[in-house]
Every structure is written in C-alpha cells, then in structure tokens.
Amino acid sequence: MRDLHKAEVLGSKRGLMSWRPQYRSSKFRNVYGKAASREHCFDGIPITKNVHDNHFCAVNARFLAIVTESAGGGSFLVIPLEQTGRIEPNYPKVCGHQGNVLDIKWNPFIENIIASCSEDTSVRIWEIPEGGLKRNMTEAVLELYGHSRRVGLVEWHPTTNNILFSAGYDYKVLIWNLEIGEPVKMIDCHSDVILCMSFNTDGSLLATTCKDKRLRVVEPRSGRVLQEASCKNHRVNRVVFLGSTKRLLTTGVSRWNTRQIALWDQEDLSMPLIEEEIDGLSGLLFPFYDADTHMLYLAGKGDGNIRYYEIGSEKPYLSYLMEFRSPAPQKGLGVMPKHGLDVSACEVFRFYKLITLKGLIEPISMIVPRRSETYQEDIYPMTPGTEPALTPDEWLSGVNRDPILVSLKEGYKRNSKIVFKAPVREKKSVVVNGIDLLENVPPRTENELLRMFFRQQDEIRRLKDELSQKDIRIRQLQLEIKNFRNSPKNN
C-alpha cells in the first residue's frame, strides 16, 4: 500500500511538472549581441544616401568597403580593418564609375579583389593594394559591359574561383568568367527587376526574388527554372538558402502590410512550410544565415533591431532566441566571414552596421557566453575557407563540389597563392546565346558620348540629304507623269 501511495504521489508530481514551461536545450539559447566601443568603430564616413535596397557595405578579414556619397559618379571607401577611429574627409576612394555604385562584394578566395556594379551599366573588378589605398583609384583591373541598363546586384560563386554573377535592370542575370573577361551564360527567365540572389552550399542552384512577385530556383548553367512560386498575396523581397537543409527562407510583406518570413522546401514551392508575421514596421527585412550554428538573423532596414532564431529540421522549424536592440537605425549591414571572427571570445557572427546620420560603421559581435577560455569546438565546426573547390572550366562543364572546409582551432592561415590575372580583351561585341549584349549598351565615358553624338549628327545629316534627293526625284517623276498625260498622243 505504501509503494502504491508513493507511486500516486510521484505521478501527481510529474503531472504538475508537465504544466511548467518547457525550455529548449540549445547551446545558442543565450547568445547576445555586443556593440563595439566608439574607438573600435569607423567614424566620419559619408555613407551613401542612395535608396537602393542593398547593404552598401562589404567586409572580409582584411578590409572594410563602404559605398559613399559622391558628386559626379560613384565611389566607395576601402579601409584596413585595424584602421578604426575617425576617417579623414580626403581619405582616398575607389572612384572609377560614372554612375552611383549600387553593390559591392569581396572575392571569397582572393581577399584584395572586390567587385562593384553601378548605374553606369558596368561591373568592375578592383585590386586593392596591400595595406589599402594611398591615393584615389580610378582604373579597374577589369571593366565588364553586357547589361543594357543599370546593374543592381553582384554575387561571387561560393565554390568556384573567378565566376561572378550580375543582375541588371534589364531583367537579366549574366554569368562572367573573369579568366576571359566575358559573360559565358545568361539567365533570362525574369519579367521584372531582380531583387535578390542566393546560392546553395555548392553553388549548383540559384534562388532569386523578383518584382514580379515570384520566387524562383534556377539551375544557373542552363538557365532552367526548376521551381517557381507565385506570391500573389504578398511581396517577397529577400531569399537565402539555409545551408544543406534543402530549404529556403524569404522575407517580405504580407497582404496586411506587415513584415513576414516564410520557410520553403526548395524542391516544392507550391506553398510555404511555415509563414510567420514579425511586426508592422515598413523597412525591409535582411536575412542572414549561419550554416555552422544553424542560426538565422533578421535585421530591419531603418530600425536598430536584429532578431535571431535557431533553425531545426522538424516542426516548428524556427525557434526564436533573442533580439539585439539599438536606438540607431541601420541602413545596411556587412558580415564578417567565419575565418575573420575572434574565436577566443566565442564570437559566432559579426555585423558591421551602417548608421547614416552619424556617419558611423559600428561592429556588432554575436557571442556565446562561455566561462572556459579554451577553444570551443562544438560552436566552431569545420567551415568554408578561402581555397576554391573548382576552376571556372570545371564548374561550367557541369561539375559540382562542396566548399573546402578548414578548422579555426589554430587560427586560420589564409591562402596567399591565388592571385587575380586580368585577361586582355579586344572584342568589340559580346555574344551570349546568340545575342550581342553590347549592341544596346549606353556610352561609358563623356568622350564616348560626344563621339556617339557627332556620329549620330552625321547620320542624321546623311539621312536628310538622302531624303532631300528622293524628294527631288519624286517631284521629277510627278512632272514627267503630268507631261506624259498632257502630251498630244494621249489626247
């Protein structure tokens, strides 16, 4: 009887315990955001006032690049990471574009090579000297022309060296092989402006969002659309592949004008796995995914909040962790590659936040609180390094390969063997899929514009003369016909 009574008491206690809130066991549950002190920020930077929905910032383990406000063309700053503090107004810039710079991205395999795209319809590749710029840089190592309208996005292939993707307002995505300096493929399946591009882990798939309210998964080498979702009831703005999970996450705006996120199966976009409303603010939601920790960060443009979640393989898939709050609104965010983090401080992610009103770039570190000062292997798995897995020819021939992984345990040593060799290009036309892409490209410089103007003036003059000659000939013929009708033979 005593044993039976004990069992009843234990059962009732278990019943009571089941009503208590259940906390997930996660090593990232207590991750917190830590903003850098003022002396470790970059101050006095004339951040661009362009309203284009990009980050205007790119960072790697050596340099920070920021698109700046400039008159008569486009420019961006490149600052060595250790050079924190106030940046002088006359600090040298990269200033070769004839229009506003809309996007910049560092080469993931060569850390002093950066790509930029602009309203002047060009994509340019720049080689930054060791130690940063000493004077203004106006000459790019490569100028790429193929889009007929401004170019809004550039993305480097994640596993292949010297393969660059660019998306223009001509609704086309061009794939550039920088070893020959030419576009080798064209993706022409969009009916409006492309808003975002994201690769899966090995770069065999490309996901895009578009102003036509469609989410697409494309096989980039063939340009074939594998999956397509029509998001008629809401706008989809950004998309990101969630590592090797075969899932996609999109951010956008619902039919009630609230910011929302949606999780999708990349092999079936008929409807999202889950949809979740975030808040009623109007700014764009930028998603960032860390495949090593399975953490998703959502940062709102125009507000100072960064929410973060953990992605699971089973329902509910998305588990809210915490939120970093700041009163200073962010215009964009750069993200440090994994091998540039401070592993001794248990730093798992680092943002570089653009604060336009203050002209400030503020680093924000996401830290896992740990007491031990030894290397925390469980939060730093093997991660992609700076060595490419494929050559351009291999990837273009259809080969796929996962990134080459490295350990961060002993401090990552960067590969310095890879150098960028700019090809010599003399071609006057660029033909992809039987289309000459340069046929409708606007003039690149003021001199070229003047030459084109005078050529057109000559052509107009020639056509006017030709028209005048034809007009005289027509009058002669009309007169001959009149004379013929009035001749005595015809009366």
Buried (B, 14 or more C-beta within 10 A) or exposed (E): EEEEEEEEEEEEEEEEEEEEEEEEEBBBEEBEBBBBEEEEBBBEBBBBEBEBBBBBBBBBBBBBBBBBBBEEBBBBBBBBBEEBEEBEEEBBBBBBBBBBBBBBBBBBBBBBBBBBBBBBBBBBBBBBEEEBBEEEBEEBBBBBBBBBBBBBBBBBBBBBBBBBBBBBBBBBBBBBBBBBBBBBBBBBBBEEBBBBBBBBBBBBBBBBBBBBBBBBBBEBBEBEBBBEBEBEEBBBBBBBBBBEBEBBBBBBBBEEEBBBBBBBBBEEBEEBBEBBEBBEBEBBBBBBBBBBBBBBBBBBBEBBBBBBBBBBEEEEBBBEBBEBEBEBBBBBBBBBBBBBBEBEEBBBBBBBBBBBEBBBBBBBBBBBEBEEEEBBEEBBEEBBBBBBBBBBEBBBEEBBBBBBEBBBEEEBEBBEEBEBEBEEEEEEEBEBEEEEBBEEBBBBEEEEEEEEEEEEEEEEEEEEEEEEEEEEEEEEEEEEEEEEEEEEEEE
